[in-house]
Amino acid sequence: MINVAILGYGTVGSGVFEVLNENKESISRRAGQELHVKYVLDLRDFPGQPVEKVLVHDYEQIVSDPEVDIVVEVMGGVEPAYTFVKKALLAGKNVCTSNKALVAKHGRELMDIAKEKSINFLFEASCGGGIPIIRVINSSLTGDEIDEVTGILNGTTNYMLYKMNTEGCEFDTVLKEAKDAGIPVLVIDRNIKVDESLYTAWVGSDFTAEGESAGAWLKAYLEAKKKTDKVNIVTIAGTNGSSAQIGRTKGFNKYVEANGWNLLDEQDGDFTQDGGQKIMESYLKSYKDIDVVVCQNDNEAFGAIDALKAAGKTYGKDGDIIIISFDATNAGLKNVKEGSINADFECNPLAAPYLEDIIKKIKDGGKPDNQKVYVDEACFACDDTVSSFKTDEGKEITMTVVDDKVLKERAY
């Protein structure tokens, strides 16, 4: 029998206790021995709960018990976790911890003790959100040379959100604290309304440019199809007030106004398929002649297509209704290839290479070339009716016709 003691019965500790008990049979089978939680250490009492039977308040009861084989430390903080873990290791007990602060400050010392005692000090749960990388490095990458380890330390973000949530602080306040402490802050994807000098750089999509590209494409497409009469448009917008909704609406509606198109309606579909379907069903009841449906993401487009199909309407490449979408996900582009969606404008989520470049510059003592860094984004169509065009803002756009190769290369 393998006896386990858990130090701490908070969110993580209670989760460990639950998993070890609920999955006891399968874990024991894989381990080759029965696994038993003998103690749980916590200062609090939990009357009426299953843990009550094994709950103790004195750590010495655990460390002095020769039957305890494994100590699981999930208390958090440096003390008393460090004292308890060190005592356990010196007593010859294997230790597993999820404590980032403990490993960061005393990890080397504790690993040395474990090595000397020929026991385990395991800390994978404390690294990278529990991503199984430590064991992989030790067992599968022993023949490789690791030149460098880089990553994004998220503690600052957690601190900022905690301050905002518990103390009601505004972004400006917590960003200024980070700046005063000399901590670079990189903002990703969504815009925040603060003094731009408070953060180092912003990386994300130019949502307004996405909307402009969609409007310019529609203008070129209508001209190519020689459709010069009145154009009736409905928009299924994204979540009201979101950066994507604001930008895409602003960019596209510039073209609506400039070209005299008739925007029949614009309602919030909340970026969901269900929302897109419900809004489209409402539009079909309210408006007889709809020429263009603009959906501010692929999920809304899927819902709109469901509603149009159920109503017996034709749409897409060979239909009466033009469908424009945004995001250009793999699922969205499948619909483009099939001809259900006429055009899809990418929202590129792959910001990591841009962030890596900025981080390297900061690390080398420099700063980003630009405070606002827009990711590159492509535009896709179901056919080559419009192979390229120029926006009113002077930007040259090339449309990519979706085929199997495009879909195969699409990771998201």
C-alpha positions in Angstrom: 0.0 0.0 0.0 1.2 3.5 -0.9 0.2 6.1 1.8 -0.2 9.7 0.8 -0.4 12.8 2.9 -1.8 16.0 1.4 -0.7 19.4 2.8 -3.4 21.9 2.3 -7.1 21.6 1.5 -7.9 24.6 -0.6 -8.9 24.5 -4.3 -6.0 22.4 -5.4 -5.7 20.2 -2.3 -9.4 19.3 -2.3 -9.2 18.6 -6.0 -6.2 16.2 -5.4 -8.1 14.5 -2.6 -11.2 14.1 -4.8 -9.2 12.6 -7.8 -7.2 10.2 -5.6 -10.4 8.9 -4.1 -12.7 8.8 -7.1 -10.0 7.3 -9.4 -8.4 5.2 -6.6 -9.0 1.9 -8.4 -7.5 2.9 -11.8 -4.6 4.7 -10.2 -3.8 1.8 -7.9 -4.0 -0.6 -10.9 -1.5 1.5 -12.8 0.8 2.0 -9.8 0.8 -1.7 -9.1 -0.1 -1.0 -5.4 -3.2 0.3 -3.6 -3.1 4.1 -3.1 -4.5 5.4 0.1 -4.8 9.0 1.4 -3.9 8.7 5.1 -3.7 12.3 6.1 -4.9 15.8 4.9 -3.3 18.7 6.8 -5.2 21.9 7.2 -5.9 24.4 10.0 -9.6 24.4 9.3 -12.2 21.8 10.2 -14.6 20.4 7.6 -17.4 18.8 9.6 -19.5 16.3 7.7 -17.2 16.2 4.7 -15.4 13.0 3.6 -12.0 14.6 4.4 -13.0 14.9 8.0 -11.9 11.2 8.6 -8.3 11.9 7.6 -7.9 15.5 8.6 -5.1 16.5 10.9 -3.8 19.9 12.2 -0.3 18.9 13.3 2.3 18.4 10.7 4.5 16.4 13.0 2.0 13.6 13.0 2.6 13.3 9.2 6.4 13.6 9.1 6.9 11.3 12.0 4.7 8.5 10.6 7.0 6.0 8.8 4.0 4.6 6.8 3.7 7.9 4.8 5.4 7.4 1.5 4.4 10.5 -0.5 3.7 14.0 0.6 1.7 16.2 -1.7 2.3 19.9 -0.9 -0.4 22.2 -2.3 -0.4 24.9 0.4 1.2 27.7 -1.7 3.6 30.4 -0.5 7.1 29.8 0.7 6.5 29.2 4.4 5.6 27.0 6.1 5.7 25.0 2.8 9.5 25.1 2.6 9.9 23.9 6.2 7.4 21.1 5.8 8.7 19.9 2.5 12.4 19.9 3.6 11.4 17.9 6.7 9.6 15.4 4.6 12.5 14.9 2.3 15.0 14.6 5.1 12.7 12.0 6.6 12.9 10.0 3.4 9.5 10.8 2.0 8.8 11.5 -1.7 7.4 14.9 -2.3 5.1 16.3 -5.1 4.4 20.0 -5.2 2.4 22.6 -7.3 4.0 25.5 -5.4 5.7 27.9 -7.8 7.1 30.2 -5.1 8.6 27.3 -3.3 10.3 25.8 -6.4 11.5 29.2 -7.5 13.2 30.1 -4.2 14.3 26.7 -2.8 14.0 24.2 -5.7 17.7 23.6 -6.2 18.2 22.8 -2.5 15.2 20.5 -2.3 16.3 18.7 -5.4 19.7 18.1 -4.0 18.3 16.7 -0.8 16.0 14.3 -2.8 19.0 13.2 -4.9 21.1 12.5 -1.8 18.2 10.5 -0.2 17.5 8.7 -3.5 13.8 9.8 -3.5 11.7 12.1 -5.6 11.0 15.8 -5.5 8.5 16.3 -8.3 7.3 19.8 -9.2 5.8 19.5 -12.7 2.5 20.8 -11.5 4.2 24.1 -10.7 5.5 24.7 -14.2 3.7 26.0 -17.3 0.2 25.6 -15.9 0.9 21.9 -15.3 2.0 21.2 -18.9 3.9 17.9 -18.8 7.3 19.2 -19.9 9.7 18.4 -17.0 9.2 14.7 -17.3 9.6 14.9 -21.1 12.9 16.7 -20.7 14.2 14.2 -18.2 13.0 11.0 -20.0 12.6 11.8 -23.7 15.0 14.7 -24.4 18.1 13.5 -22.5 20.1 13.4 -25.7 19.3 17.0 -26.7 21.1 20.2 -25.7 18.7 22.9 -24.5 20.2 26.3 -25.5 17.6 28.6 -24.0 14.3 28.6 -22.2 12.0 31.6 -22.9 8.4 32.2 -21.8 5.9 34.8 -20.8 5.7 35.2 -17.1 2.0 35.7 -16.2 2.4 36.8 -12.6 2.1 40.5 -13.4 -1.2 39.8 -15.3 -2.6 37.9 -12.4 -1.6 40.6 -10.0 -3.2 43.3 -12.1 -6.5 41.4 -12.5 -6.5 40.6 -8.8 -6.1 44.3 -7.9 -8.9 45.3 -10.3 -11.2 42.6 -9.1 -10.7 42.9 -5.3 -9.9 46.6 -5.0 -11.8 48.0 -7.9 -8.7 49.5 -9.4 -8.8 50.8 -13.0 -6.4 49.6 -15.7 -4.5 52.9 -15.5 -3.7 52.4 -11.8 -2.3 48.8 -12.1 -0.5 49.6 -15.4 1.2 52.5 -13.7 2.3 50.2 -10.9 3.8 47.8 -13.4 5.5 50.7 -15.2 6.9 52.2 -12.0 8.3 48.8 -11.1 10.1 48.6 -14.5 7.9 45.7 -15.7 7.1 45.8 -19.5 3.5 45.2 -20.2 2.4 43.8 -23.6 -1.3 44.1 -24.5 -2.6 41.3 -26.8 -5.7 41.3 -29.1 -8.1 43.6 -27.4 -7.7 47.4 -27.0 -7.9 49.0 -23.6 -8.8 52.7 -23.1 -5.8 54.0 -21.2 -2.8 56.3 -21.5 -0.8 54.5 -24.2 2.5 55.4 -22.4 1.5 53.0 -19.6 2.2 49.8 -21.7 5.1 48.8 -23.8 3.4 47.5 -26.9 0.1 46.3 -28.3 -0.1 43.3 -30.6 -3.3 42.3 -32.5 -5.6 42.5 -35.4 -6.6 45.8 -37.1 -10.3 45.2 -36.9 -11.2 48.4 -38.7 -8.9 47.4 -41.6 -10.7 44.0 -41.7 -14.0 45.8 -42.1 -12.6 48.1 -44.8 -11.3 45.1 -46.7 -14.7 43.5 -46.6 -16.4 46.7 -47.8 -13.8 47.2 -50.6 -14.2 43.6 -51.7 -18.0 43.9 -51.9 -17.7 47.1 -54.0 -15.3 45.3 -56.4 -17.5 42.2 -56.5 -20.7 44.1 -57.2 -19.0 45.9 -60.0 -17.7 42.7 -61.5 -21.2 41.2 -61.3 -22.5 44.5 -62.9 -25.0 44.9 -60.0 -25.4 48.7 -59.9 -29.0 48.9 -58.6 -29.9 49.3 -55.0 -28.1 46.9 -52.6 -29.8 45.8 -49.4 -27.5 44.7 -46.6 -28.1 43.2 -43.1 -25.3 42.9 -40.6 -25.2 40.3 -37.8 -22.8 42.1 -35.5 -20.5 40.7 -32.9 -20.8 41.2 -29.1 -21.7 44.9 -28.7 -18.8 47.0 -27.4 -16.1 44.4 -28.2 -13.0 45.6 -30.1 -13.8 43.4 -33.1 -17.4 44.6 -33.3 -16.5 48.2 -33.1 -13.7 48.0 -35.6 -15.4 45.8 -38.2 -18.6 47.9 -38.0 -16.7 51.1 -38.4 -14.6 49.9 -41.4 -17.4 48.2 -43.3 -20.0 51.0 -42.7 -17.6 53.5 -44.3 -18.2 51.7 -47.6 -21.9 51.5 -47.0 -22.1 55.2 -46.7 -19.7 56.0 -49.5 -21.4 53.7 -52.0 -25.0 54.5 -51.0 -25.8 51.0 -50.0 -29.0 50.4 -48.0 -28.2 49.0 -44.5 -31.5 47.5 -43.5 -30.5 46.4 -40.0 -27.7 45.7 -37.7 -28.2 43.5 -34.6 -25.9 41.8 -32.0 -25.5 38.1 -32.7 -22.9 37.8 -29.8 -20.4 36.0 -32.0 -22.4 32.7 -31.6 -24.0 30.3 -34.1 -27.3 30.3 -32.2 -27.2 34.1 -32.2 -26.5 34.3 -35.9 -29.4 31.9 -36.7 -31.9 33.8 -34.5 -31.0 37.2 -35.9 -31.1 35.9 -39.5 -34.6 34.3 -38.9 -35.7 37.7 -37.6 -34.3 39.5 -40.6 -36.1 37.1 -43.0 -39.4 37.9 -41.4 -38.8 41.6 -41.4 -37.2 42.2 -44.9 -38.3 40.8 -48.2 -35.3 41.7 -50.3 -31.8 41.0 -48.8 -28.8 41.0 -51.1 -25.9 40.8 -48.7 -25.5 39.3 -45.2 -22.5 40.5 -43.3 -21.6 38.2 -40.3 -18.9 39.5 -38.0 -17.5 36.0 -37.3 -17.7 32.5 -38.8 -20.0 31.1 -36.0 -22.6 33.8 -36.9 -22.3 32.9 -40.5 -23.0 29.2 -39.8 -26.1 30.2 -38.0 -27.2 32.6 -40.8 -26.7 29.8 -43.3 -28.9 27.4 -41.2 -31.6 30.0 -41.2 -31.4 30.8 -44.9 -31.3 27.1 -45.8 -34.4 26.4 -43.7 -36.2 29.3 -45.4 -35.4 28.0 -48.8 -33.2 30.9 -49.8 -30.2 30.6 -52.1 -26.9 32.0 -51.0 -23.2 32.0 -51.5 -21.4 31.4 -54.8 -24.4 30.3 -56.9 -27.2 32.0 -54.8 -29.1 35.3 -54.6 -27.6 36.4 -51.3 -24.0 37.2 -50.8 -22.5 36.1 -47.5 -19.5 37.9 -46.0 -17.8 36.6 -42.9 -14.8 37.3 -40.6 -12.1 35.2 -38.8 -11.4 32.7 -41.6 -11.2 29.7 -39.3 -10.6 26.3 -40.8 -14.4 25.6 -40.4 -15.2 28.9 -42.0 -12.9 28.3 -45.0 -14.5 24.9 -45.6 -17.7 26.8 -46.1 -15.9 29.2 -48.4 -14.5 26.3 -50.5 -18.0 24.8 -50.7 -19.4 28.1 -51.9 -21.7 28.7 -48.9 -19.7 31.8 -47.9 -18.5 34.2 -50.6 -15.7 35.9 -48.8 -14.0 35.5 -45.4 -11.6 38.0 -43.9 -9.0 36.7 -41.5 -8.5 37.5 -37.9 -5.1 36.1 -37.3 -4.7 34.7 -33.7 -1.0 33.8 -34.1 0.5 36.7 -32.2 3.3 34.7 -30.7 6.0 35.4 -33.3 5.3 39.1 -33.0 5.5 38.9 -29.2 8.7 36.9 -29.4 10.3 39.6 -31.6 9.3 42.3 -29.1 10.5 40.4 -26.1 13.9 39.8 -27.7 14.3 43.5 -28.4 13.3 44.3 -24.8 15.7 41.6 -23.5 18.5 43.2 -25.5 17.9 46.6 -24.0 15.9 48.0 -26.9 12.2 48.7 -27.5 9.7 47.7 -30.2 9.9 49.5 -33.5 6.2 50.5 -33.2 4.0 50.6 -30.1 1.1 49.2 -32.0 1.9 46.0 -34.0 -0.7 44.6 -36.4 -0.5 41.0 -37.3 -0.6 40.1 -41.0 -4.0 38.9 -42.2 -5.2 37.4 -45.4 -8.5 37.5 -47.4 -10.3 34.5 -48.9 -12.9 33.9 -51.5 -14.9 31.0 -53.0 -13.9 32.0 -56.6 -11.8 34.3 -58.6 -14.5 36.8 -59.5 -12.3 39.4 -57.7 -8.7 38.3 -57.6 -7.4 41.6 -56.2 -8.6 45.1 -55.5 -7.5 48.3 -53.8 -9.3 49.8 -50.8 -10.3 53.5 -50.7 -7.5 53.8 -48.1 -4.9 52.8 -50.7 -4.2 49.3 -49.5 -3.6 46.6 -52.2 -5.5 43.4 -51.3 -5.1 39.9 -53.0 -7.9 37.4 -52.5 -6.9 33.7 -52.0 -9.3 31.2 -53.5 -9.8 28.4 -51.0 -8.7 25.0 -52.1 -7.6 21.8 -50.3 -4.1 23.1 -49.9 -5.3 26.2 -48.1 -7.5 24.1 -45.8 -4.6 21.7 -45.0 -2.3 24.5 -44.0 -5.0 26.1 -41.7 -4.1 25.3 -38.1 -7.0 27.1 -36.5 
